[in-house]
């Protein structure tokens, strides 16, 4: 799936649900969202149980990290539901860019949670770098880096030597 395909899926979902909030979107889609305090390193999982789509988040995460993990898991629902029908998708390292489904789910989360206009304003008008942009948006710098990468794939020309940490959670 291309960056443009993922971007268009997120925009369509935001339009149809009326929100970019992953908790509202999950409710709109009929996905059961639960939390568990039993996870130690696991951030979240997406699975299908008896034809019911379920996302379980680590209750020990901050509210912002839960939003990011939920957006990522929604990416799996929208892009990789067929994989979940055969196994549970577990997120140990949320920003693992080496596996194609993880890369796509990360890009989905970035496109869902951060608008192109926010990046354009902060980077082009205020000349913010990735960390300053993340601070201004109250989000993770890895997510901002992935958003910028998504925009570059879609024709924007941002500095592209951004390094992602795949184990920051």
Protein Blocks (a to p, Z undefined) as FASTA:
>chain_A
ZZklmmmmmmmmmmmnopabfklmmmmnopacdddfkbfklnbdcddeehiacddddfkb
cfklmmmmmmmmmmmmmmmmmmmmmoccddfblmlckbmklmmmmmmmmmmmpcfklmmm
mmmmnopafklmmmmnopafklmmmmmmmmmmnopacdfkbccdfklZZ
